[in-house]
Amino acid sequence: MTGLAFAAALAAGAEEIRYRSNDPFVFCRYGYKENVAQMCWKPMPPYTGAWALTGVCDPPNKYGRSWKNEDYDSLAQYQTICPKAVTSGEWKGSGDGTQSPFRH
């Protein structure tokens, strides 16, 4: 049920997502960590490649923490994987999708 349109868009030659339990719907819609307050960047609607800095990290916040390899790597994956879905579709189950089939 998780983003059937999205899964179909990525079916051909999809690469493994190293974040959010390899769930493209959750990764592209909510970002690479469960706790948004720890992310250097976040996805922006329509979740097909647009992103924004959060202000948690330096840059843009000169007092923020430095970007880690995970931050750069997840952003590169987002920019590569998420634009492949013209439309990611809406979540059809209960909740927001981050709890199905387990919390991730």
Secondary structure, 3 states (H helix, E strand, C coil): CCCHHHHHHHCCCCCCCCCHHHCHHHHHHHCCCCCHHHCCEEECCCCCCCEEECCCEECCCCCCEECCHHHHHHHHHHHHHHHHCCCCCCCCCCCCCCCCCCCC
